[in-house]
Amino acid sequence: MKFNRSSWDYLWAEWIKPILIAAVLAFFIRTFVTQPFKIPSSSMYPTLRPGDRIFVNKFIHGVRLPLTGIRLPAIRPPMLGDIVVFISPVEKKKYLVKRFIAGGGESVQIKGGELFVDGKRIDGNPFKRFFYYNRGKYGAEDEVIHVPEGCFYALGDNSANSLDSRYWGFVPDKNLVGNAFLIHWPIKRIQLIRKGD
């Protein structure tokens, strides 16, 4: 088939240009706005279940620019109870989903299945529904864990079946990707994710 100028103009206008625009928009949205993730385990059960597909708000805590260490200004810092996605401090290419418990300068203690932050018992929703087990180096009984500046402490809702900060310690703030805000699949599970859930 022979292409003339009008054929290339048609291909550009009807196919190539729209595909390029769609690709650039998809890259922009995924990089700066929201990113999908799939829940692989039961560590956040019953809040998130294996197979749930979620969307994560990436700009709320400041997006990290690709190929740089630069992070854009955050709308707000992560808060107690936020469900956050971050890069594992142990496996550098693995993403984890846990609940934000404490930031740099705060202390955490697990006592009698309950959670204490800076000595104050955390008993509101959703925490009053969970029992936290004393496990790992950073979750031992009667141990007060001090979170270093520039890091945070995160726990899974399913404490009996979650590898979290109790075991591997603290997550550098730079590893934070964003907040989970929506379960979009499966259909019967579609719902907004609120930190009180």
LOZA-885641 format. One line per field, with one value per residue: residue number from 1; residue in one letter; x negated, y, z of N, C-alpha, C, O in turn. Coordinates in Angstrom, 1 decimal. Example, Ala and Ser with C-alpha at 12.3 -4.5 7.8 and 13.67 -1.06 7.14 Angstrom:
// residues 2
num (1, 2)
residuo (A, S)
nc1 (-13.2, -12.8)
nc2 (-5.7, -2.2)
nc3 (7.8, 7.1)
cac1 (-12.3, -13.7)
cac2 (-4.5, -1.1)
cac3 (7.8, 7.1)
cc1 (-13.2, -12.9)
cc2 (-3.3, 0.0)
cc3 (7.8, 7.9)
oc1 (-14.2, -13.4)
oc2 (-3.3, 1.1)
oc3 (8.5, 8.0)
***
This chain:
// residues 197
num (1, 2, 3, 4, 5, 6, 7, 8, 9, 10, 11, 12, 13, 14, 15, 16, 17, 18, 19, 20, 21, 22, 23, 24, 25, 26, 27, 28, 29, 30, 31, 32, 33, 34, 35, 36, 37, 38, 39, 40, 41, 42, 43, 44, 45, 46, 47, 48, 49, 50, 51, 52, 53, 54, 55, 56, 57, 58, 59, 60, 61, 62, 63, 64, 65, 66, 67, 68, 69, 70, 71, 72, 73, 74, 75, 76, 77, 78, 79, 80, 81, 82, 83, 84, 85, 86, 87, 88, 89, 90, 91, 92, 93, 94, 95, 96, 97, 98, 99, 100, 101, 102, 103, 104, 105, 106, 107, 108, 109, 110, 111, 112, 113, 114, 115, 116, 117, 118, 119, 120, 121, 122, 123, 124, 125, 126, 127, 128, 129, 130, 131, 132, 133, 134, 135, 136, 137, 138, 139, 140, 141, 142, 143, 144, 145, 146, 147, 148, 149, 150, 151, 152, 153, 154, 155, 156, 157, 158, 159, 160, 161, 162, 163, 164, 165, 166, 167, 168, 169, 170, 171, 172, 173, 174, 175, 176, 177, 178, 179, 180, 181, 182, 183, 184, 185, 186, 187, 188, 189, 190, 191, 192, 193, 194, 195, 196, 197)
residuo (M, K, F, N, R, S, S, W, D, Y, L, W, A, E, W, I, K, P, I, L, I, A, A, V, L, A, F, F, I, R, T, F, V, T, Q, P, F, K, I, P, S, S, S, M, Y, P, T, L, R, P, G, D, R, I, F, V, N, K, F, I, H, G, V, R, L, P, L, T, G, I, R, L, P, A, I, R, P, P, M, L, G, D, I, V, V, F, I, S, P, V, E, K, K, K, Y, L, V, K, R, F, I, A, G, G, G, E, S, V, Q, I, K, G, G, E, L, F, V, D, G, K, R, I, D, G, N, P, F, K, R, F, F, Y, Y, N, R, G, K, Y, G, A, E, D, E, V, I, H, V, P, E, G, C, F, Y, A, L, G, D, N, S, A, N, S, L, D, S, R, Y, W, G, F, V, P, D, K, N, L, V, G, N, A, F, L, I, H, W, P, I, K, R, I, Q, L, I, R, K, G, D)
nc1 (-0.9, -0.6, -1.6, -0.6, -0.9, 1.6, 2.5, 0.7, 1.3, 3.9, 3.5, 1.9, 3.7, 6.0, 5.2, 2.4, 1.8, 4.1, 3.5, 1.0, 1.6, 3.4, 1.6, -0.2, 1.5, 2.3, -0.1, -0.7, 1.5, 1.1, -1.4, -1.2, 1.3, 3.3, 3.0, 3.4, 3.6, 3.3, 4.6, 2.7, 2.6, 3.9, 3.3, 4.5, 7.1, 10.2, 10.6, 9.4, 9.4, 7.9, 7.3, 8.9, 9.0, 7.5, 7.6, 5.1, 4.4, 2.1, 1.1, 1.7, -0.1, -2.4, -3.9, -6.5, -8.9, -9.5, -12.6, -14.1, -15.0, -13.2, -10.5, -7.2, -5.4, -3.3, 0.2, 1.2, -0.2, -0.6, 1.8, 2.8, 4.4, 4.8, 4.9, 2.2, 0.0, -3.1, -6.7, -8.3, -10.5, -12.3, -12.1, -12.9, -11.5, -8.9, -5.5, -3.7, -0.7, 0.6, 1.7, 1.3, -0.4, -2.2, -4.3, -7.6, -9.3, -7.3, -6.0, -5.4, -3.4, -2.5, -0.2, 1.4, 3.0, 3.8, 3.3, 1.0, 0.1, -2.3, -1.9, 0.8, 3.9, 5.2, 8.4, 10.5, 12.6, 10.9, 9.7, 10.5, 11.7, 9.7, 7.3, 4.1, 1.1, -1.8, -4.6, -7.7, -10.7, -10.2, -7.8, -7.5, -6.4, -5.6, -7.5, -8.5, -8.4, -10.3, -9.8, -12.0, -12.9, -11.8, -10.8, -8.2, -5.7, -4.0, -1.1, 0.6, 4.1, 5.0, 3.6, 2.6, 1.7, -0.2, -3.0, -4.8, -5.6, -6.2, -8.0, -9.9, -10.5, -10.9, -9.5, -11.0, -10.1, -10.3, -9.6, -6.9, -3.9, -1.2, 2.3, 4.7, 7.9, 10.1, 11.9, 12.1, 12.7, 13.5, 16.8, 18.9, 17.6, 17.1, 16.3, 15.8, 12.8, 12.5, 10.7, 11.7, 12.9)
nc2 (-1.2, 2.2, 5.2, 8.5, 12.0, 12.9, 10.5, 10.1, 12.4, 11.8, 9.4, 10.5, 12.5, 11.0, 8.6, 8.4, 10.9, 11.1, 8.7, 9.3, 11.5, 10.4, 8.6, 10.3, 11.7, 9.6, 8.8, 11.2, 11.3, 8.9, 9.3, 11.7, 12.0, 9.8, 6.3, 2.8, -0.1, -3.5, -5.6, -8.0, -9.7, -10.8, -8.9, -6.5, -7.1, -6.8, -4.6, -4.2, -6.6, -9.7, -9.5, -7.2, -4.2, -1.1, 2.5, 5.0, 8.1, 10.2, 12.8, 14.0, 13.8, 14.9, 14.5, 12.5, 13.4, 11.8, 10.0, 11.6, 12.9, 14.7, 16.0, 17.2, 19.9, 18.9, 18.5, 17.8, 16.2, 12.7, 11.1, 9.7, 6.7, 6.9, 5.0, 3.9, 3.7, 2.5, 2.2, -0.7, -0.9, -2.9, -4.6, -3.3, -2.9, -3.5, -2.8, -1.8, -1.9, -0.4, 0.7, 4.0, 4.9, 6.4, 9.2, 10.8, 11.5, 10.8, 8.4, 4.8, 2.2, -1.1, -2.6, -5.0, -5.7, -3.3, -0.1, 2.5, 5.8, 8.2, 7.8, 7.9, 6.1, 4.7, 4.5, 5.0, 4.6, 3.1, 1.5, 0.4, -1.9, -3.7, -6.1, -5.9, -7.6, -8.4, -8.6, -9.2, -7.2, -4.5, -4.3, -5.4, -6.6, -4.2, -2.5, 0.7, 2.3, 4.6, 6.7, 7.6, 10.9, 11.8, 9.5, 6.9, 4.9, 1.9, -0.2, -3.3, -4.0, -6.6, -7.9, -10.4, -11.5, -10.0, -8.6, -6.0, -2.7, -3.7, -5.7, -5.0, -2.4, 1.1, 3.2, 5.1, 8.5, 9.3, 7.1, 7.0, 6.7, 7.4, 7.9, 5.4, 5.6, 4.6, 1.6, -0.1, -2.4, -5.8, -5.4, -5.6, -4.7, -2.1, 1.0, 4.0, 4.6, 5.2, 6.6, 5.9, 3.5)
nc3 (0.0, -0.9, 0.6, 0.7, 1.1, 2.2, 3.3, 5.4, 6.9, 7.6, 9.1, 11.2, 12.4, 13.0, 14.4, 15.4, 16.8, 18.7, 20.2, 21.3, 22.9, 24.7, 25.9, 27.1, 28.9, 30.5, 31.7, 33.1, 34.9, 36.3, 37.4, 38.9, 40.1, 40.7, 41.4, 40.5, 42.6, 43.6, 46.1, 47.7, 49.9, 53.2, 55.1, 55.8, 56.4, 58.0, 56.5, 53.9, 51.4, 50.1, 46.7, 46.3, 44.4, 44.4, 44.4, 44.7, 46.2, 45.1, 45.3, 47.7, 49.8, 48.7, 45.7, 44.5, 42.2, 39.1, 38.6, 40.2, 43.4, 44.3, 46.0, 45.6, 47.2, 50.0, 50.5, 53.0, 55.9, 56.5, 58.6, 61.8, 61.4, 58.7, 55.6, 54.1, 51.2, 50.4, 49.6, 50.4, 53.2, 53.2, 51.0, 48.1, 45.7, 46.2, 46.9, 49.8, 51.8, 54.5, 57.8, 58.8, 61.7, 63.5, 63.3, 62.7, 65.7, 67.4, 69.8, 70.1, 71.6, 72.2, 74.1, 76.0, 73.8, 72.9, 71.4, 71.9, 71.5, 71.9, 74.6, 74.9, 74.9, 72.0, 71.1, 69.4, 66.4, 63.6, 65.4, 67.9, 67.1, 66.6, 67.6, 68.8, 68.4, 70.4, 68.8, 67.1, 66.8, 67.1, 68.4, 70.8, 74.0, 76.5, 75.5, 74.6, 71.6, 69.8, 67.2, 64.7, 63.4, 60.1, 59.4, 59.5, 61.4, 60.8, 60.7, 60.1, 59.8, 60.3, 62.7, 63.5, 61.2, 59.7, 58.4, 59.5, 60.8, 63.3, 62.9, 60.9, 61.5, 60.9, 58.4, 55.8, 55.2, 52.6, 51.1, 51.0, 49.1, 48.8, 49.8, 50.2, 48.7, 47.5, 46.8, 43.9, 42.6, 43.4, 41.8, 43.8, 46.0, 45.7, 47.0, 49.0, 50.8, 54.1, 56.8, 59.2, 58.8)
cac1 (0.0, -1.4, -1.1, -0.9, -0.8, 2.9, 2.6, 0.0, 2.1, 5.0, 3.0, 1.5, 4.9, 7.0, 4.6, 1.1, 2.0, 4.9, 2.8, -0.1, 2.2, 3.9, 0.5, -0.8, 2.4, 2.2, -1.4, -0.5, 2.4, 0.5, -2.5, -0.9, 2.7, 3.7, 2.4, 4.1, 2.9, 4.1, 4.2, 2.2, 2.7, 4.9, 2.7, 5.4, 8.4, 11.3, 10.8, 9.1, 9.4, 7.1, 8.0, 9.4, 8.2, 7.7, 6.9, 4.3, 4.2, 0.6, 0.6, 2.0, -1.3, -3.5, -4.4, -8.0, -9.1, -10.3, -14.0, -14.7, -14.6, -12.5, -9.1, -6.4, -4.8, -2.2, 1.4, 1.2, -1.0, 0.2, 2.4, 3.2, 5.5, 4.7, 4.4, 1.1, -0.8, -4.5, -7.7, -8.8, -11.8, -13.1, -12.2, -12.8, -10.6, -7.6, -4.6, -2.9, 0.5, 0.8, 2.3, 0.3, -0.2, -2.9, -5.3, -8.8, -9.2, -6.2, -6.3, -4.3, -3.5, -1.4, 0.0, 2.7, 3.7, 4.2, 2.3, 0.7, -0.7, -2.7, -1.3, 2.3, 4.5, 6.0, 9.5, 11.6, 12.7, 11.3, 8.7, 11.2, 12.1, 8.6, 6.4, 2.7, 0.2, -3.2, -5.5, -8.8, -11.7, -9.6, -6.4, -7.7, -5.6, -6.2, -8.5, -8.1, -9.2, -10.4, -9.9, -13.0, -12.5, -12.0, -10.2, -6.9, -5.5, -2.7, -0.6, 1.7, 5.3, 5.0, 2.3, 2.1, 1.2, -0.7, -4.4, -4.7, -6.6, -6.7, -9.1, -11.0, -10.8, -10.4, -9.5, -11.4, -9.0, -10.5, -9.0, -5.4, -3.4, 0.0, 3.4, 5.8, 9.1, 11.3, 11.9, 12.9, 13.0, 14.7, 18.0, 19.7, 16.8, 16.8, 16.6, 14.7, 12.0, 12.3, 9.8, 12.5, 13.5)
cac2 (0.0, 3.4, 6.3, 9.8, 13.0, 12.9, 9.3, 10.3, 13.4, 11.1, 8.6, 11.4, 13.1, 10.0, 7.5, 8.6, 12.0, 10.7, 7.7, 10.0, 12.4, 9.5, 8.1, 11.4, 11.9, 8.4, 9.0, 12.3, 10.9, 7.8, 9.9, 12.9, 12.1, 8.5, 5.0, 1.6, -1.2, -4.7, -6.1, -9.4, -10.5, -10.5, -8.2, -5.4, -7.6, -6.9, -3.3, -4.5, -8.1, -10.1, -9.3, -5.8, -3.2, 0.2, 3.7, 5.7, 9.5, 10.4, 14.2, 14.5, 13.9, 15.4, 13.5, 12.5, 13.5, 10.6, 10.0, 12.6, 12.7, 15.9, 15.8, 18.4, 20.2, 18.1, 19.1, 17.6, 15.1, 11.5, 11.2, 8.5, 6.0, 6.8, 3.8, 4.4, 2.8, 2.9, 1.2, -1.5, -0.5, -4.1, -5.1, -1.9, -2.8, -4.0, -1.8, -2.3, -1.1, -0.5, 1.9, 5.0, 4.9, 7.5, 9.9, 11.1, 12.2, 10.2, 7.0, 3.8, 1.1, -2.1, -3.2, -5.7, -5.7, -2.0, 0.8, 3.8, 6.8, 9.2, 7.4, 8.0, 4.9, 4.9, 3.7, 5.3, 3.8, 1.7, 0.8, -0.4, -3.2, -4.6, -6.6, -5.8, -8.6, -8.0, -9.4, -8.6, -6.4, -3.2, -4.5, -6.3, -6.2, -3.2, -1.7, 2.0, 2.5, 6.0, 6.8, 8.7, 11.9, 11.4, 8.1, 6.6, 3.5, 1.5, -1.6, -3.9, -4.2, -8.0, -7.9, -11.8, -12.0, -8.8, -8.2, -4.6, -2.1, -4.4, -6.6, -4.4, -1.1, 2.3, 3.5, 6.5, 9.3, 9.4, 5.9, 7.1, 6.9, 8.1, 7.4, 4.6, 6.3, 3.9, 0.2, 0.0, -3.8, -6.2, -4.5, -5.7, -4.1, -0.7, 1.9, 4.9, 4.1, 6.3, 6.1, 5.3, 2.2)
cac3 (0.0, -1.0, 1.4, 0.2, 2.2, 2.8, 4.1, 6.7, 7.7, 8.2, 10.2, 12.4, 13.0, 13.5, 15.2, 16.2, 17.7, 19.9, 21.1, 22.0, 23.9, 25.7, 26.7, 28.0, 30.0, 31.4, 32.4, 34.0, 36.0, 37.2, 38.1, 39.8, 40.6, 41.3, 40.8, 41.0, 43.2, 43.9, 47.5, 47.5, 51.1, 54.2, 56.2, 56.1, 56.5, 57.0, 55.7, 52.5, 51.2, 49.0, 45.4, 46.2, 43.7, 45.0, 43.9, 45.7, 46.0, 45.2, 45.5, 49.0, 50.7, 47.9, 44.7, 44.2, 40.7, 38.6, 38.4, 41.1, 44.8, 44.7, 46.3, 45.6, 48.5, 50.4, 50.9, 54.4, 56.2, 56.9, 60.0, 62.5, 60.8, 57.2, 55.0, 53.2, 50.3, 50.5, 49.1, 51.5, 53.6, 53.2, 49.6, 47.5, 44.6, 46.6, 47.5, 50.9, 52.2, 55.9, 58.4, 59.4, 63.2, 64.1, 62.5, 63.4, 67.0, 68.2, 70.3, 70.0, 72.5, 72.1, 75.5, 76.2, 72.6, 72.5, 70.8, 72.6, 70.7, 72.9, 75.9, 74.9, 74.3, 70.8, 71.2, 68.5, 65.2, 63.6, 66.3, 68.9, 66.6, 66.3, 68.7, 68.3, 69.1, 70.7, 68.0, 66.4, 67.6, 67.3, 68.9, 72.0, 75.2, 77.4, 74.8, 74.0, 70.4, 69.4, 65.8, 64.4, 62.5, 58.7, 59.2, 60.2, 61.9, 60.1, 61.1, 59.3, 60.6, 60.7, 63.4, 63.6, 59.9, 59.1, 58.5, 59.5, 61.5, 64.5, 62.5, 60.1, 62.0, 60.4, 56.9, 55.5, 54.7, 51.1, 50.6, 51.0, 47.8, 49.0, 50.6, 49.6, 48.9, 46.8, 46.3, 42.6, 42.1, 42.6, 41.8, 45.0, 47.0, 45.4, 48.2, 49.4, 52.0, 55.1, 57.8, 60.4, 58.5)
cc1 (-0.9, -0.8, -1.5, -0.7, 0.5, 3.1, 1.9, 0.7, 3.3, 4.6, 2.6, 2.8, 5.8, 6.5, 3.5, 1.3, 2.9, 4.3, 1.7, 0.5, 2.7, 2.7, -0.1, 0.2, 2.4, 1.0, -1.3, 0.4, 1.8, -0.6, -2.2, 0.4, 3.1, 3.1, 3.2, 3.1, 3.8, 3.6, 3.9, 2.5, 3.8, 4.4, 3.6, 6.8, 9.0, 11.4, 10.5, 8.9, 8.5, 7.9, 8.7, 8.4, 8.6, 7.1, 6.2, 4.1, 2.8, 0.2, 0.9, 0.8, -2.6, -4.0, -5.9, -8.1, -9.9, -11.7, -14.8, -14.4, -13.7, -11.0, -8.3, -5.8, -3.5, -1.0, 1.6, 0.3, -0.1, 0.7, 2.7, 4.4, 5.6, 4.2, 3.4, 0.5, -2.2, -5.4, -8.2, -10.2, -12.8, -13.2, -11.9, -11.9, -9.2, -6.8, -3.8, -1.7, 0.7, 1.5, 1.3, 0.6, -0.9, -4.0, -6.6, -8.6, -8.1, -6.7, -5.1, -4.5, -2.3, -1.3, 1.4, 3.6, 4.2, 3.0, 2.2, -0.2, -1.0, -2.1, 0.2, 2.9, 5.4, 7.2, 10.7, 11.7, 11.5, 10.6, 9.4, 11.6, 11.0, 7.8, 5.0, 1.8, -1.2, -4.1, -6.6, -9.6, -11.1, -8.2, -6.4, -6.8, -6.3, -7.3, -7.9, -9.0, -9.1, -10.7, -10.9, -12.4, -12.7, -11.5, -8.8, -6.7, -4.1, -2.4, 0.5, 2.9, 5.4, 3.7, 1.7, 1.4, 0.7, -2.2, -4.4, -5.8, -7.1, -7.9, -10.2, -11.3, -10.2, -10.5, -10.0, -10.3, -9.1, -9.9, -7.5, -4.9, -2.1, 1.1, 4.3, 7.1, 10.4, 11.0, 12.7, 13.2, 12.7, 15.9, 18.7, 18.9, 16.6, 17.3, 15.5, 14.1, 11.9, 11.5, 10.5, 13.1, 12.6)
cc2 (1.2, 4.5, 7.6, 10.8, 13.0, 11.7, 9.5, 11.4, 12.7, 10.2, 9.4, 11.9, 12.1, 8.9, 7.9, 9.7, 11.6, 9.7, 8.4, 10.8, 11.5, 8.9, 9.1, 11.7, 10.8, 8.5, 10.1, 11.9, 9.9, 8.4, 10.9, 12.9, 10.9, 7.3, 3.8, 0.6, -2.3, -5.2, -7.6, -10.3, -10.1, -9.6, -7.0, -5.8, -7.2, -5.6, -3.5, -6.0, -8.5, -10.0, -7.9, -5.0, -1.8, 1.3, 4.5, 7.2, 9.8, 11.9, 14.7, 14.7, 14.4, 14.3, 13.7, 12.5, 12.4, 10.9, 11.1, 12.3, 13.9, 15.5, 17.1, 18.6, 19.3, 19.0, 19.0, 16.4, 13.9, 11.6, 9.8, 7.9, 6.0, 5.5, 4.2, 3.3, 3.4, 1.8, 0.6, -1.0, -1.7, -4.6, -3.8, -1.8, -3.3, -2.9, -2.5, -1.3, -1.4, 0.7, 2.7, 5.1, 6.1, 8.0, 10.1, 11.9, 11.7, 8.8, 6.1, 2.7, 0.2, -2.8, -3.8, -5.7, -4.4, -1.2, 2.1, 4.6, 7.9, 9.0, 7.5, 6.8, 5.4, 4.0, 4.0, 4.4, 4.1, 0.9, 0.0, -1.7, -4.2, -4.9, -6.6, -6.7, -8.0, -9.0, -8.6, -7.7, -5.0, -3.2, -5.3, -5.7, -5.2, -2.3, -0.4, 2.3, 4.0, 6.1, 7.9, 9.7, 11.5, 10.0, 8.0, 5.2, 3.1, 0.0, -2.0, -4.1, -5.6, -8.3, -9.4, -12.2, -10.8, -8.6, -6.7, -4.0, -2.8, -5.3, -5.9, -2.9, 0.1, 2.5, 4.9, 7.2, 9.4, 8.2, 6.0, 7.4, 7.7, 7.4, 6.6, 5.4, 5.6, 2.5, 0.3, -1.3, -4.7, -5.3, -4.5, -5.0, -2.6, 0.2, 2.9, 4.3, 5.3, 5.7, 5.5, 4.0, 1.1)
cc3 (0.0, -0.2, 0.8, 1.4, 2.9, 3.7, 5.4, 7.5, 8.3, 9.4, 11.5, 13.1, 13.6, 14.4, 16.1, 17.2, 18.9, 20.8, 21.9, 23.1, 25.0, 26.6, 27.6, 29.2, 31.0, 32.3, 33.5, 35.2, 36.9, 38.0, 39.2, 40.5, 41.4, 40.6, 41.4, 41.6, 43.5, 45.3, 47.3, 48.7, 52.1, 55.3, 56.7, 56.3, 57.9, 56.2, 54.3, 52.5, 50.1, 47.7, 45.2, 45.3, 44.1, 44.2, 45.0, 45.3, 46.2, 45.5, 46.9, 49.9, 49.9, 47.0, 44.6, 42.7, 40.2, 38.3, 39.2, 42.5, 45.3, 44.9, 46.3, 46.9, 48.8, 50.7, 52.5, 54.7, 56.5, 58.3, 60.5, 61.9, 59.3, 56.7, 53.9, 52.3, 50.3, 49.9, 50.4, 51.9, 53.5, 51.7, 48.7, 46.3, 44.9, 47.3, 48.6, 51.2, 53.7, 56.5, 59.1, 60.9, 63.8, 63.2, 63.3, 64.6, 67.9, 68.8, 70.2, 71.0, 72.2, 73.5, 75.6, 75.0, 72.1, 72.1, 71.6, 71.7, 71.7, 74.2, 76.0, 74.2, 73.1, 70.8, 70.3, 67.3, 64.3, 64.7, 67.4, 68.4, 66.4, 67.6, 68.1, 69.1, 69.3, 70.0, 67.4, 67.4, 67.9, 67.7, 70.1, 73.2, 76.1, 76.8, 74.2, 72.8, 70.0, 67.9, 65.4, 63.4, 61.0, 58.4, 59.8, 60.5, 61.4, 60.5, 60.2, 60.3, 61.1, 61.4, 63.5, 62.3, 59.1, 59.4, 58.4, 60.3, 62.8, 64.2, 61.8, 60.5, 61.2, 58.9, 56.7, 54.9, 53.1, 50.4, 50.4, 49.6, 47.9, 49.8, 49.8, 49.8, 48.3, 46.5, 45.0, 42.0, 43.2, 42.7, 43.1, 46.2, 46.7, 46.5, 48.4, 50.6, 52.9, 56.2, 59.1, 60.1, 59.1)
oc1 (-1.8, 0.4, -2.7, -0.4, 0.6, 3.8, 2.5, 0.8, 3.6, 5.2, 3.0, 2.8, 6.4, 7.2, 3.5, 0.9, 2.5, 4.4, 1.6, 0.0, 2.6, 2.9, -0.5, -0.3, 2.4, 1.0, -1.7, 0.0, 1.9, -0.9, -2.8, 0.6, 3.2, 2.8, 3.5, 2.0, 5.0, 2.4, 4.7, 2.5, 4.5, 5.1, 3.5, 7.7, 8.2, 12.3, 11.3, 8.3, 8.3, 9.1, 9.0, 7.2, 9.7, 6.2, 6.8, 3.7, 2.2, -0.9, 0.3, 0.8, -3.7, -4.6, -6.4, -7.6, -10.9, -12.1, -15.9, -13.5, -13.4, -10.4, -8.8, -5.6, -2.7, -1.1, 1.9, 0.1, 1.1, -0.1, 2.9, 5.5, 6.3, 3.3, 3.9, 0.4, -2.4, -5.0, -8.6, -11.1, -14.0, -14.4, -10.7, -11.5, -8.3, -7.3, -3.4, -1.8, 0.9, 1.8, 0.4, 1.8, -0.3, -4.6, -6.6, -7.9, -8.1, -7.6, -3.9, -5.7, -1.2, -2.3, 2.4, 4.8, 4.8, 1.9, 3.2, -1.3, -0.1, -1.7, 0.8, 2.5, 6.2, 7.0, 11.8, 10.8, 11.1, 10.8, 8.8, 12.0, 11.2, 7.8, 4.7, 1.7, -1.7, -4.3, -6.4, -9.2, -11.4, -7.4, -5.4, -6.6, -7.5, -7.9, -6.9, -10.2, -8.1, -11.7, -10.7, -11.5, -13.7, -11.7, -8.4, -7.5, -3.1, -3.3, 1.2, 2.7, 5.9, 2.8, 0.5, 0.7, 1.0, -2.6, -4.2, -6.8, -8.2, -8.7, -11.4, -12.1, -9.0, -11.4, -9.4, -9.5, -8.1, -9.6, -6.9, -5.5, -1.9, 0.8, 4.7, 7.4, 11.5, 9.9, 13.9, 13.9, 11.8, 15.9, 19.1, 19.5, 15.8, 18.4, 14.3, 14.7, 11.2, 11.5, 9.9, 13.7, 12.9)
oc2 (1.3, 4.8, 7.8, 10.4, 13.1, 11.8, 9.1, 11.2, 13.0, 10.2, 9.0, 11.9, 12.4, 8.4, 7.8, 9.5, 11.9, 9.8, 8.0, 10.9, 11.8, 8.8, 8.8, 11.8, 11.0, 8.2, 9.9, 12.2, 10.0, 7.9, 10.9, 13.6, 10.9, 7.4, 3.8, 0.5, -2.1, -5.3, -8.4, -11.5, -9.1, -9.5, -6.5, -5.0, -7.2, -5.5, -3.1, -6.6, -7.7, -10.5, -7.6, -5.1, -1.5, 1.1, 4.5, 7.5, 9.7, 12.1, 15.7, 15.6, 14.3, 13.4, 14.8, 11.6, 12.0, 12.0, 11.4, 11.4, 14.0, 14.8, 18.1, 17.7, 19.1, 20.1, 20.0, 15.5, 14.1, 12.1, 8.9, 8.6, 5.2, 4.9, 4.9, 2.2, 4.6, 0.7, 1.3, -0.8, -1.5, -4.9, -3.4, -0.7, -3.5, -2.1, -3.6, -0.1, -2.5, 1.7, 2.2, 5.4, 6.9, 7.2, 9.8, 12.9, 12.1, 8.2, 6.6, 2.3, 0.7, -3.5, -3.1, -5.6, -4.2, -1.5, 2.7, 4.1, 8.6, 10.0, 7.1, 6.4, 6.3, 2.8, 3.4, 3.4, 5.3, -0.3, -1.0, -2.6, -5.4, -4.2, -7.2, -6.6, -7.3, -10.1, -7.4, -7.4, -4.5, -2.3, -5.9, -4.5, -5.4, -1.6, -0.5, 2.4, 4.6, 5.5, 9.1, 9.4, 10.8, 9.5, 8.9, 4.3, 3.9, -0.8, -1.2, -4.3, -5.8, -8.9, -9.5, -13.2, -10.6, -8.5, -6.2, -4.6, -2.5, -5.6, -6.1, -2.2, 0.0, 1.9, 5.8, 6.7, 9.4, 8.2, 5.1, 8.3, 8.6, 6.4, 7.0, 5.7, 6.0, 2.2, 0.6, -1.4, -4.6, -4.5, -3.4, -4.8, -2.0, 0.2, 2.6, 3.7, 6.3, 4.5, 4.8, 3.4, -0.1)
oc3 (0.8, -0.3, 0.4, 2.5, 4.2, 4.7, 6.5, 8.7, 9.5, 10.4, 12.6, 14.3, 14.7, 15.2, 17.3, 18.4, 20.1, 22.0, 23.1, 24.3, 26.2, 27.8, 28.8, 30.3, 32.2, 33.5, 34.6, 36.4, 38.1, 39.1, 40.3, 41.5, 42.6, 39.4, 42.5, 41.2, 43.7, 45.5, 46.9, 48.6, 51.8, 56.3, 57.8, 56.3, 58.9, 55.3, 53.4, 53.3, 49.1, 47.6, 44.1, 45.4, 44.2, 43.4, 46.1, 44.2, 47.3, 46.0, 47.3, 50.7, 50.4, 47.4, 44.5, 42.0, 40.8, 37.9, 38.9, 42.7, 46.5, 44.1, 46.9, 47.7, 47.8, 51.2, 53.2, 53.8, 56.8, 59.1, 59.8, 61.8, 58.7, 57.3, 52.9, 52.8, 50.2, 49.8, 51.3, 51.0, 53.6, 51.3, 48.6, 46.0, 44.0, 48.1, 48.5, 50.9, 54.1, 55.7, 59.9, 61.3, 64.6, 62.4, 64.5, 64.6, 69.1, 68.2, 70.2, 71.2, 72.1, 73.9, 75.5, 75.1, 71.0, 72.4, 71.9, 71.3, 72.1, 74.9, 77.0, 73.1, 73.2, 70.5, 70.4, 67.2, 64.2, 64.8, 67.8, 69.3, 66.2, 68.6, 67.1, 70.4, 68.4, 70.4, 67.2, 68.5, 69.0, 67.5, 70.5, 73.2, 76.3, 77.5, 73.5, 73.0, 69.8, 67.5, 65.8, 62.6, 60.8, 57.4, 60.5, 60.0, 61.5, 60.7, 59.7, 61.5, 62.2, 60.8, 63.5, 62.3, 57.9, 60.6, 57.3, 60.5, 63.3, 65.0, 62.2, 59.9, 61.0, 58.3, 57.2, 54.0, 52.4, 49.2, 49.7, 48.9, 47.1, 50.5, 48.7, 50.9, 48.6, 45.9, 45.1, 41.0, 44.0, 43.7, 43.6, 47.2, 47.5, 46.9, 48.1, 51.4, 52.6, 56.5, 59.8, 61.0, 58.9)
***
